[in-house]
Amino acid sequence: MERVDKILASRTDFSRKDAKKLIAQGRVRLNGRLVCAPDEKVDLEADVLQLDGKSLLLQKHLYLMMNKPAGVLSAARDPKQPTVLDLLGEEYRRTGLFPAGRLDKDTEGFVLITDDGEFAHRILSPKRHVPKTYHARIDGPVTDQMVEAFASGVALEDGTLCKPAQLCVLEDGGEPLCQVVLTQGMYHQVKRMFLSCGRRVLWLKRTAIGALPLDKTLGPGQVRKITDKEILLLLGKI
């Protein structure tokens, strides 16, 4: 159970002081009836709390899947550039949200957004070895030597040795489309691995985290809640 004013402050851009005013103005309803006091208790699992007729998300934690477009930062906030949180609609705005893991500014695809730090740690921890799948278009053909290098662990130009990764060709041609599966997340890793093999990445998109693929119906910048079953997929429990 949680106080109405606390929920309003955490699920909207209003402060707890503002929440009291909203309640006094008759703009807040709990299960259809007007809320009369800011300390009224709300069951986060069963109740419906509305502000100006719009229902608020009451779950303790929020788990979102976003198809990040190029040109947007995987960050909670930035004073100069748009971030993934700036793309969220009002229905998903709440305090404490952050992207669990980062994609480069020019990289597209699956970004997990949540306010559950423990869950994010379980997904991101190197000890968990949760794979991330990428599609990359590169500027030259994939050779058997490149596939073997990825499988054994590419040595980057600075001497860093990557963990073994999977590389396969999805579309052949002068600028082939490849799939790369990693179990670690170093800075610009996919680009640096290809560069060490003499290839430049022209386009990059993350298509899956663990066993959960990016929803193909999500357009660039679109987002949706992750289902309970999908959370279990992320955790490798099904």
N, C-alpha and C positions, 0 to 999 in steps of 0.2 A: 504494500500500500504506500502511496506517495501523495503529498499535498498538491492541490490544484495549482497554487501559485508557483511551486517549484517546477512542476511539469511545464507550465506555460513558459517559464523562463528558459528551460532547457530545450524545448521543442520549437521555439519561435525566436524572433529577434527582440522580443520584449524582455524587460527586466522584471524582477519580482515586484518591484514598486509599481511598474506599469501593469502587471498582472492584477493587482488589487483594483486598479482603476477600471480595467476591462470587466472584472466581475461586477463592480458597482454600476457599470453602464449596462449591465444585462446582456453582455456579448458572449458569455460563456455558459455552455450547457453540459450537464453530465447525465448521460442516459436519457436525454430529451427534456430534462427539467432544468430550470435556471439554477446556477450555482450562487449561493448566497454568502459564502464565506471562503476566504483564501486558504483556510486550513482544512477544508473538506478533503477527505481521503479518496483516492482513486485506486481501483484494482487494475493494474497494468495489463493483466491477462484477459479480463472480462468486460471492463467498462468501456464506454464510448464517450470521449470528451471532445466537445466541439467549440471552436472559436469562430464567430461570425458564420455559423452554419457549416463550417468545414471541419471534418474529423481530423484529429491529430494522431500521429503514430505513437502508440503508448508502450510498445515493447521496450524492455530494459535496454537492449542493444539493437542496433540496426546494421544490416549487412546488405550492401548494394553491389551490383555488377554494372560497370560503365564501359561503354565502347569509346575510349578516349580518342578524340581526333588529334591530328598533328597540330602543333602550334600551341598546345595547352600544357601547362606544367603539372606534373604529378606532385602537388604540394597542397597543404591546407590553406595557405594564403601567400600572396606576393603583392607588394605595393605597386608593381609596374606591369605585370603580365597576368593574363587569365589563368586560373587554376581549375582543377577538376571540381572543386567544391563550388566554384562560381557557376558551374553548369547545372547544379542541382536545382530542381523546382522547389517551390515553397513546401510541398508536402513531405519532402525529405530533409529539410533543414533542421538541424539540432546542434547543440554545442557538443564539442568533443569529437566530431567526425574527422577522419584523416585517411589518406590513401595508404593502404597496407602494401608497401613496396612501391618502387618508382619505375616509371617508364621515361625514357629520354623525351625531350620536348617534341622532337620530330617523329617519334615512334607512336604508332596507333595501337588500339586494341584494349584488351581486358585489364581494367584496373578495379581492384577490390577496395571498396570504401566502407569503413566501419567506425564505431566508437568503442569497440571491444579490444583493448590492448592485449589481453591474454590470448585471445583468438588469433590476432594478427601475429603475435610472436610464434604461435604454433605453426602458422603457415610459412613464416619467413625464416625461422631458425635454421641455420645450416645443418644442425643435427637431425632435422626432420627429413631433409632431402626431398622436399615437395617439388616435383618437376614443373617447369614453365615451358610452354610450347610456343614457338615463334614461326611465322612465315616471313621469309626474306627474299627479296629479289636482288640479285647481285650482277656485277658487270662482266662476268665471264663464266665459262663452263666449270662444272664441278668435276674434279678428277677423283680417281680411286685413292690417290695419295691424300687428298683433302678429307675424304670420308674416314680414312684410317687415322689421320691426325686428330680429327674431332673425337674419334672413338677412344684413342689412347690418352688424350689430353693435350690440347694445343698449348704451345709455349708462346706467350705474348711477346711483343717487341721489347718490353722492359724486363723480360726474364721470368715473369710470373707464369706458373704452370697451372692451367685450368684443369678442373675435374673432367673425366670422360663425358662426352656429350654425343647425342645422336644427330647425324646429318643425312638427309635423303633429298632426292630431287622430286618435286611434284610436277613441274612443267619444264621440259628441256628447251633449249634454244640459246640464242646469243646472250640473253639476260635471263637465266633460268630462275624459276621460283623454287625455293628450298624450304624444307622444314627442319628446324633445329630444336632439340629438347635438352634443356639444361637443368641441373640440380643445384646451381649456385647463381648468385646475382651480382657480379662485379660491375663496376661502372663501365658503360658502353661495351659490355662483354661480347655480345654477338658481333658487333661491328669490328671489335679488336681481334676476335678470333679469325674472322674472314680476312682481315687485313694482314694478319700474320701468314695467311696462306696465299697472299697475292691477289685478293679480291676485295672490291669495295661494295658495301651494302648501299643499294639505291633506294630501298623501301623496306620498312620493317613493321611488323604487327604482331602483338602477342595474342594468340588464339585460344590459349587454355592455361588454367592454373590447376595443377594436380589433374584429377580426372574430370574436372568441370570445364567444358568448352564455353567460349564466348557465345552468347545467344545471337544467332545469325539474323534475328529480326530486329536487333538494336542497330539503329543508324548511328553515324558519328555524333558523339555528344549525348546520346540517349542512355538512360539508366533504368534499372528495375531492381526490386527486392530479390534477394537470393532466398530460395525456399529452404525449409528445414532439411529436405532430402539432399539438396545441393550442398548445404553446409557439411553434411556427412561425407559427401563426395570429396569436398575440399580437404577434409580431415583424413581421408583414406579409410573410412570406416565401412564403406559399401563399394 
